Amino acid sequence: MPIFAGVAGTLVMTCFTRFMSHILKKPFYVVVILATMLPFKRNVSAPNVSVYIMATSLHYFIGVVFSYLYFWQLIEGLIINDALCALLYGVIIGSIAVIGWRLFFYFHPNPPPIELIPYLFTIWFGHITLSITFAVIFTIYASYTMSEAV
């Protein structure tokens, strides 16, 4: 279930950032930016298909990792699956993502010319949508498994 929640949550988050790109009229396409930066070269060229596949895989892999961490905390009783915990988890992982992206931009020899502060805020809010998606999926799964047990 955490794999499904991770993939679905990452999809929702990616759609949110695309929507915000449209609203803000900024090129905040996470996978495209990641694919552009992954080669970590001074001379940035248009990424090829394999780099896009690698960027997409990495993006979704990280989403699945965050989903497993959420699920693990549920199993261990460290959090409950409610809106407040999902929101707080989203704030925490969003902050981790912002720090990671900020460091990536800082150390990259030639980062893409985007407005970093609005991008990082978009990323931060996107992780809240990711976490809320986890909560919804795990709630549906729990209610489904409870109904199966009855």
C-alpha positions as CSV (number, residue, x, y, z in Angstrom):
1,M,0.0,0.0,0.0
2,P,2.8,2.5,0.7
3,I,4.0,2.1,-2.9
4,F,0.6,3.0,-4.3
5,A,0.2,5.9,-1.9
6,G,3.7,7.2,-2.8
7,V,3.0,7.0,-6.5
8,A,-0.4,8.5,-6.2
9,G,0.7,11.2,-3.8
10,T,3.6,12.1,-6.0
11,L,1.3,12.4,-9.0
12,V,-1.0,14.7,-7.0
13,M,1.9,16.8,-5.9
14,T,3.3,17.0,-9.5
15,C,-0.1,18.1,-10.8
16,F,-0.3,20.7,-8.0
17,T,3.1,22.2,-9.0
18,R,2.0,22.2,-12.7
19,F,-1.2,23.9,-11.7
20,M,0.8,26.5,-9.7
21,S,3.1,26.9,-12.7
22,H,0.0,27.9,-14.7
23,I,-1.4,30.2,-12.1
24,L,1.9,31.9,-11.4
25,K,3.0,31.8,-15.1
26,K,6.3,30.3,-14.1
27,P,8.2,27.3,-15.5
28,F,8.0,25.2,-12.3
29,Y,8.0,21.8,-13.9
30,V,9.7,19.7,-11.2
31,V,10.7,16.8,-13.4
32,V,12.0,19.1,-16.2
33,I,14.0,21.1,-13.7
34,L,15.4,18.0,-12.1
35,A,16.2,16.5,-15.5
36,T,18.0,19.7,-16.5
37,M,20.1,19.7,-13.3
38,L,20.8,15.9,-12.9
39,P,23.8,15.8,-15.2
40,F,25.4,18.3,-12.9
41,K,27.4,20.0,-15.6
42,R,28.4,23.5,-16.2
43,N,27.3,23.3,-19.9
44,V,23.6,22.5,-19.6
45,S,22.0,21.0,-22.7
46,A,18.5,19.7,-23.3
47,P,18.0,16.4,-21.4
48,N,17.6,13.3,-23.4
49,V,14.9,10.7,-22.8
50,S,17.0,8.6,-20.5
51,V,17.7,11.6,-18.2
52,Y,13.9,12.4,-18.1
53,I,13.3,8.8,-17.2
54,M,15.9,9.0,-14.5
55,A,14.5,12.3,-13.1
56,T,10.9,10.9,-13.1
57,S,12.0,7.7,-11.4
58,L,14.0,9.6,-8.8
59,H,11.0,12.0,-8.2
60,Y,8.6,9.1,-7.7
61,F,11.1,7.1,-5.6
62,I,11.4,9.9,-3.1
63,G,7.6,10.1,-3.0
64,V,7.5,6.4,-2.2
65,V,10.1,6.8,0.5
66,F,8.1,9.6,2.1
67,S,5.0,7.3,1.9
68,Y,6.9,4.5,3.7
69,L,8.0,6.8,6.4
70,Y,4.4,8.0,6.9
71,F,3.2,4.4,7.0
72,W,5.9,3.4,9.4
73,Q,5.0,6.2,11.8
74,L,1.3,5.0,11.6
75,I,2.3,1.4,12.3
76,E,4.5,2.5,15.2
77,G,1.8,4.7,16.7
78,L,4.0,7.8,16.4
79,I,1.2,9.6,14.5
80,I,-2.4,9.1,13.9
81,N,-3.9,9.3,10.4
82,D,-5.8,12.5,10.7
83,A,-5.7,15.9,8.9
84,L,-3.5,17.6,11.5
85,C,-0.8,14.9,11.4
86,A,-0.9,14.8,7.6
87,L,-0.5,18.6,7.6
88,L,2.4,18.5,10.0
89,Y,4.0,15.7,8.1
90,G,3.6,17.7,4.9
91,V,5.2,20.7,6.5
92,I,8.2,18.6,7.7
93,I,8.8,16.8,4.4
94,G,8.1,20.0,2.5
95,S,10.8,21.7,4.6
96,I,13.2,18.8,3.9
97,A,12.5,19.1,0.2
98,V,13.0,22.9,0.2
99,I,16.4,22.4,1.9
100,G,17.3,19.7,-0.6
101,W,16.4,21.8,-3.6
102,R,18.0,24.9,-2.2
103,L,21.3,23.0,-1.7
104,F,21.0,21.5,-5.2
105,F,20.6,24.9,-6.7
106,Y,23.5,26.3,-4.6
107,F,26.0,23.6,-5.4
108,H,24.9,23.1,-9.1
109,P,27.5,24.6,-11.4
110,N,24.8,26.1,-13.7
111,P,21.3,25.9,-12.3
112,P,18.3,26.9,-14.5
113,P,17.3,30.5,-14.3
114,I,14.1,30.3,-12.3
115,E,12.7,32.5,-9.5
116,L,13.9,30.3,-6.6
117,I,11.7,31.7,-3.8
118,P,8.3,31.2,-5.5
119,Y,9.6,27.8,-6.7
120,L,10.5,26.7,-3.2
121,F,7.2,27.8,-1.8
122,T,5.4,25.8,-4.5
123,I,7.5,22.8,-3.7
124,W,6.8,23.2,0.0
125,F,3.0,23.4,-0.5
126,G,3.2,20.6,-3.0
127,H,4.5,18.3,-0.2
128,I,1.5,19.2,1.9
129,T,-0.7,17.9,-0.9
130,L,1.5,14.8,-1.0
131,S,1.1,14.1,2.7
132,I,-2.7,14.7,2.6
133,T,-2.9,12.3,-0.3
134,F,-1.1,9.7,1.8
135,A,-3.6,10.2,4.7
136,V,-6.6,9.9,2.3
137,I,-5.3,6.7,0.7
138,F,-4.4,5.1,4.1
139,T,-7.8,6.0,5.5
140,I,-9.6,4.5,2.5
141,Y,-7.4,1.4,2.8
142,A,-8.0,1.1,6.5
143,S,-11.8,1.4,6.1
144,Y,-11.7,-1.1,3.2
145,T,-9.7,-3.7,5.3
146,M,-12.0,-3.1,8.3
147,S,-15.0,-3.8,6.2
148,E,-13.4,-7.0,4.8
149,A,-12.8,-8.2,8.3
150,V,-16.4,-7.8,9.3
